[in-house]
């Protein structure tokens, strides 16, 4: 049997792997995985994990990879803005959009805000926001925020 004969045998016998048929398949590149359009490739765990980032701390985030929409969830502990230009920064900047956020006042906030609630005054940009405890910017409140975007 010659090398050419073995090559012909393999070409006739071995088929492209599918969900129903064992065979050979090529490992996809990161760009092919991100595009998500080719169903004839194999994806490795390294490619699946590419782009996942997280920090599981008091001011943390979970950033999903591009192929999962690049969605980012983040949270943090901040004190109230003291004026209209006293911005609070997100834990990490959002690359594209801020879709929403919530603020919850910490129970130990001083200054008689026990019956009040925090509200976002303004999302300034993808990096920062203003927030108020009870309608005025005074710096007396502390709270937790939860924000999401991509």
Secondary structure, DSSP 8 states (H G I E B T S, - for coil): --HHHHHHHHHHH--B--SSS--B-EE--HHHHHHT--SSEE--HHHHHTT-EEE-SSSEEEE--GGGTT-EEEEEEEE---STT--EE-SS--SS-EEEEEEEE-TT-SSS-TT---EEEEE-SSSEEEEESSSS--S--EEEEEEEE-
